[in-house]
Amino acid sequence: FAPGDFLRMTKQYLPHLARLCLISTFLEDGIRMWFQWNEQKDYIEATWGCGYFLATCFVLLNLTGQLGGCVLILSRNFVQYACFGLFGVIALQTVAYSILWDIKFLMRNLALGGGLLLLLAESRSEGKSMFAGVPSMGESSPKQYMQLGGRVLLVLMFMTLLHFDPSFFSILQNMVGTALIILVAIGFKTKLAALTLVIWLLAINVYFNAFWTVPAYKPMHDFLKYDFFQTTSVIGGLLLVVALGPGGVSMDEKKKEW
């Protein structure tokens, strides 16, 4: 069973599934802003001392930016603008929630950005380029570098999953995971490596981030839910790699020239 067979069977569904997974964390966070409006507003107001009006604007911007971006991406309208809007939301949250100083959360946010870069590359490949009149070094040059950047950033997610303890299973998981990460980053046997990572990440996600097993009133429920949907978004990014391939800046592409 080769990745080619899998791709042929899923060709028409895979990009849709990838997009749905990719935006899941923004969708969940946007909905959370709606249901926890007052808590979020009070948190920002207390942390930054910015007053009622600015705190309300922050929550409103998060809510509309994320839900609006998700609707545009799923409906395939103005995808590039939606991606830039979601990049803005990631940057805003990174500063507002002091994620900058938490290396694990920062890496995960960068991985989310990687997924959005791949989505941006996919929307460019559909010929709806924002830079239509701008001469470039070759038609797909910016797209190739977006795909490279997206792949490298996605890999950061896995670096937060490596466990440094001496058990056999942990060492094996780290070795296999690191090998697959490197393959995706350099673009060698990319589709197979990305598909294997999707399966691995899916198993880890369902096993470790089972937020539905924790009562909703416990803080752990929210933490696990946040982790679950962030991981699902990275799975979406990897599915885009499986669907689109690694792009021009990769070993797989160079191999064709040899």
C-alpha distance (Angstrom), angle and dihedral (degrees) to the residues before:
residue distance angle dihedral
F1 . . .
A2 3.80 . .
P3 3.80 128.5 .
G4 3.81 86.0 -115.0
D5 3.83 90.6 64.9
F6 3.81 90.4 47.7
L7 3.82 90.6 49.8
R8 3.79 93.5 49.1
M9 3.81 91.1 51.4
T10 3.79 94.8 46.6
K11 3.80 102.1 30.6
Q12 3.80 97.4 117.3
Y13 3.81 95.8 40.6
L14 3.80 102.9 39.1
P15 3.85 99.8 75.9
H16 3.85 90.1 48.2
L17 3.80 92.0 49.0
A18 3.82 90.2 45.6
R19 3.82 91.9 52.8
L20 3.80 92.4 47.0
C21 3.83 91.9 51.0
L22 3.79 91.7 44.0
I23 3.80 95.6 55.8
S24 3.82 95.1 40.0
T25 3.81 94.9 97.4
F26 3.83 91.8 49.9
L27 3.81 90.5 47.0
E28 3.81 92.2 49.8
D29 3.81 92.6 45.4
G30 3.81 92.8 47.5
I31 3.82 90.6 51.3
R32 3.81 89.5 46.5
M33 3.82 90.1 54.2
W34 3.81 87.4 56.1
F35 3.81 95.8 49.3
Q36 3.82 96.1 38.2
W37 3.79 95.4 38.4
N38 3.81 96.1 135.7
E39 3.83 96.4 41.5
Q40 3.81 92.0 50.7
K41 3.81 92.5 45.6
D42 3.82 92.6 48.2
Y43 3.83 91.2 47.6
I44 3.83 93.0 53.1
E45 3.80 91.9 43.0
A46 3.83 92.1 50.6
T47 3.83 96.2 42.0
W48 3.78 98.0 46.2
G49 3.80 100.9 23.8
C50 3.81 87.1 -136.7
G51 3.79 98.6 142.3
Y52 3.80 133.8 -114.9
F53 3.81 97.7 -70.6
L54 3.82 98.4 52.1
A55 3.82 92.5 42.5
T56 3.82 89.6 52.6
C57 3.83 90.7 48.0
F58 3.82 89.6 51.6
V59 3.82 93.7 53.2
L60 3.82 91.8 43.1
L61 3.82 91.4 50.3
N62 3.82 90.5 49.6
L63 3.79 92.2 47.9
T64 3.81 98.1 46.6
G65 3.82 94.9 35.4
Q66 3.79 93.9 53.5
L67 3.80 100.6 38.7
G68 3.83 92.3 40.7
G69 3.81 91.4 49.1
C70 3.81 91.4 49.4
V71 3.82 92.9 50.9
L72 3.83 91.7 49.2
I73 3.82 93.1 47.8
L74 3.81 94.4 47.8
S75 3.81 92.3 46.0
R76 3.87 90.3 46.0
N77 3.82 92.4 -125.4
F78 3.83 122.6 136.5
V79 3.81 88.3 -14.8
Q80 3.79 93.1 167.3
Y81 3.80 93.2 53.7
A82 3.82 90.0 46.0
C83 3.83 90.1 52.9
F84 3.81 91.7 50.8
G85 3.82 89.0 48.7
L86 3.81 91.2 52.6
F87 3.84 90.5 46.6
G88 3.80 85.4 56.4
V89 3.80 91.9 50.7
I90 3.84 91.1 50.9
A91 3.81 90.5 50.5
L92 3.82 92.3 46.4
Q93 3.82 92.9 49.7
T94 3.81 92.4 45.1
V95 3.80 89.3 59.7
A96 3.83 99.4 34.2
Y97 3.81 95.8 50.0
S98 3.85 93.4 39.0
I99 3.82 90.3 -118.7
L100 3.80 87.8 147.8
W101 3.81 90.0 80.8
D102 3.81 96.4 44.9
I103 3.80 104.7 78.7
K104 3.82 95.3 -163.4
F105 3.80 94.3 52.3
L106 3.80 91.6 41.7
M107 3.82 91.5 54.1
R108 3.78 90.7 48.6
N109 3.80 91.7 50.1
L110 3.80 89.8 49.9
A111 3.83 88.7 50.3
L112 3.82 88.2 53.6
G113 3.80 87.8 52.4
G114 3.81 87.7 52.1
G115 3.79 90.2 55.8
L116 3.81 90.4 50.7
L117 3.83 90.5 49.8
L118 3.82 89.0 55.7
L119 3.80 89.7 49.0
L120 3.80 88.9 50.8
A121 3.82 89.5 51.1
E122 3.81 90.3 49.6
S123 3.80 92.0 51.5
R124 3.82 89.3 49.9
S125 3.79 90.6 52.4
E126 3.79 88.3 58.6
G127 3.78 87.1 66.5
K128 3.80 96.8 -112.6
S129 3.79 94.2 121.3
M130 3.78 121.1 171.0
F131 3.79 87.9 -153.1
A132 3.79 96.0 54.0
G133 3.80 95.9 138.1
V134 3.78 97.2 40.9
P135 3.82 115.7 101.5
S136 3.80 112.6 -129.2
M137 3.80 137.4 -176.6
G138 3.76 89.3 -94.6
E139 3.76 132.3 -20.4
S140 3.79 98.4 -88.2
S141 3.79 99.8 31.7
P142 3.86 98.7 113.5
K143 3.81 89.1 40.6
Q144 3.83 91.7 54.4
Y145 3.79 91.7 52.3
M146 3.80 91.2 46.3
Q147 3.80 88.7 54.5
L148 3.81 91.0 48.4
G149 3.82 91.8 48.1
G150 3.79 91.1 45.9
R151 3.81 92.7 51.3
V152 3.80 93.6 48.0
L153 3.83 93.0 47.5
L154 3.83 92.8 47.3
V155 3.78 87.9 57.7
L156 3.83 90.3 63.6
M157 3.81 88.6 71.7
F158 3.80 90.3 64.5
M159 3.75 92.9 49.9
T160 3.82 87.2 64.2
L161 3.83 89.3 54.6
L162 3.80 97.9 55.5
H163 3.80 110.7 109.8
F164 3.77 119.1 -152.2
D165 3.78 103.9 -150.9
P166 3.80 127.3 117.3
S167 3.83 99.7 -116.6
F168 3.81 116.8 124.0
F169 3.82 93.9 -123.6
S170 3.80 91.8 50.4
I171 3.82 93.3 50.1
L172 3.82 91.2 46.7
Q173 3.81 91.3 48.6
N174 3.81 91.1 49.3
M175 3.82 93.1 48.9
V176 3.81 95.6 47.2
G177 3.81 91.7 41.4
T178 3.81 93.1 49.7
A179 3.81 92.1 48.5
L180 3.82 91.7 51.3
I181 3.82 91.5 45.3
I182 3.82 91.1 54.0
L183 3.83 91.6 47.6
V184 3.83 91.5 53.0
A185 3.82 93.1 44.5
I186 3.83 95.2 51.0
G187 3.80 92.3 36.5
F188 3.82 100.4 -120.7
K189 3.84 117.6 147.0
T190 3.78 79.9 -12.0
K191 3.79 102.3 169.5
L192 3.80 94.0 48.6
A193 3.83 92.8 45.4
A194 3.83 92.1 47.0
L195 3.81 91.6 48.0
T196 3.82 91.0 50.3
L197 3.82 89.8 49.6
V198 3.83 90.0 50.5
I199 3.82 90.7 55.5
W200 3.83 92.2 44.5
L201 3.79 93.3 47.3
L202 3.80 92.3 45.9
A203 3.82 90.6 54.6
I204 3.82 92.6 47.0
N205 3.81 91.1 46.6
V206 3.80 96.5 51.7
Y207 3.82 92.4 42.6
F208 3.81 102.0 43.6
N209 3.82 103.0 26.7
A210 3.81 99.6 45.7
F211 3.82 94.1 145.6
W212 3.83 90.7 166.6
T213 3.83 89.3 70.9
V214 3.83 92.2 59.6
P215 3.85 120.1 75.1
A216 3.82 111.8 -106.1
Y217 3.82 94.2 -121.6
K218 3.83 92.9 62.6
P219 3.83 116.8 91.3
M220 3.83 88.9 -133.0
H221 3.82 88.7 67.1
D222 3.82 91.2 63.6
F223 3.82 93.6 44.0
L224 3.81 92.9 51.4
K225 3.80 91.9 43.9
Y226 3.82 91.0 52.3
D227 3.83 90.9 48.7
F228 3.81 91.8 45.6
F229 3.80 94.8 54.9
Q230 3.81 94.1 40.9
T231 3.80 89.1 53.8
T232 3.83 90.0 46.6
S233 3.81 88.6 54.8
V234 3.80 91.5 53.2
I235 3.84 88.5 49.1
G236 3.83 85.6 55.1
G237 3.81 90.2 53.0
L238 3.81 91.0 50.3
L239 3.82 90.5 48.5
L240 3.82 87.4 55.4
V241 3.82 87.9 54.2
V242 3.82 88.5 51.1
A243 3.82 91.4 48.0
L244 3.82 99.0 42.4
G245 3.80 102.6 28.7
P246 3.80 123.8 -131.3
G247 3.82 98.7 -63.3
G248 3.80 129.3 -129.7
V249 3.81 99.6 -51.3
S250 3.81 97.6 68.5
M251 3.80 143.2 93.9
D252 3.82 90.7 -112.0
E253 3.81 90.5 58.9
K254 3.83 93.8 43.9
K255 3.82 89.3 50.8
K256 3.81 89.5 63.3
E257 3.81 89.5 57.1
W258 3.81 92.2 51.7
